[in-house]
Amino acid sequence: MKRRPCCTDDYGPIINGALLLLRVLVSVLIFYHGLNKLNLYPEGVADFPDPFGMGSRATLIGVGLCELIFPFFILVGYKTRMAVLPLILIQIVALFFVHGGDPVLEHINILLYLLGLGLLLHLGAGGFSLTFYQEQRKYRPGKTA
């Protein structure tokens, strides 16, 4: 029985290209968003929301670092489904807890981030990714795992 690589699929060149484009766009936008957050430090700490009582400084640094580190994993396609989970959590907290009193459509950028991240969570990185390359090398025909 042929072993199938875990956590990624080869959808064909068109879908793989579209997933690569989605990964690049989402990761660059979120990276830029995180960079802007860390540029607030230390002057903007007092204005940064603290939805769970951890302190504005810890929240700003945690969210900023997550938005700087995880987009790199998404960009190269390494463990993409795992990398999008903290970013989805951040966007859900931002939408429902931080901006919960505002109309949802005022925060269309959060919804668009959630759409892109949700697609990557569902579909994975595709065939043009580091994880797919590693899995193909691991399970190539004629090699026993």
Secondary structure as UniProt FT lines:
FT   HELIX           13..39
FT   TURN            40..47
FT   TURN            51..52
FT   HELIX           56..76
FT   HELIX           80..93
FT   HELIX           94..98
FT   TURN            100..101
FT   HELIX           104..107
FT   HELIX           108..123
FT   HELIX           130..138
FT   TURN            141..142
//
